[in-house]
Amino acid sequence: MLDGLKRWSRTVRRDVHAIYLASRDPLVPWYVKALGVAVAAYALSPIDLIPDFIPVIGYLDDLLIVPLGIALVVRLIPPEVMAKHRALAMASQERPVSFAGATVIVLIWIAAIGLTGWLAFRYLG
């Protein structure tokens, strides 16, 4: 059962990325692009319609709204276009992770927070 959930999770993540890529394709109608961007943004956004701390109902949007939105957009995108973007999304998931890049980004955030704190202390304190 756990393997099935992991596979489903990878499929959803791949399809969200493929929908995002397909929404930039000129062969996709504008209304499907708009819906695709909305579904991908909602799926990737940390903000939910129903907050997750509400028991049971909080996870309802993650378990129902996102998969139904993905299914709708996938049906509206031409199959050959969706197949191409699914392959691109799967290839991008197999790319190695750059720990050096992550380190640089973390250092930039630490410097920005430190500078903000210093400026706040200097001008407000």
Secondary structure, DSSP 8 states (H G I E B T S, - for coil): -HHHHHHHHHHHHHHHHHHHHHTT-TTS-HHHHHHHHHHHHHHH-S--SS-TTSTTGGGHIIIIIHHHHHHHHHHHS-HHHHHHHHHHHHHHHTS---HHHHHHHHHHHHHHHHHHHHHHHHHH-
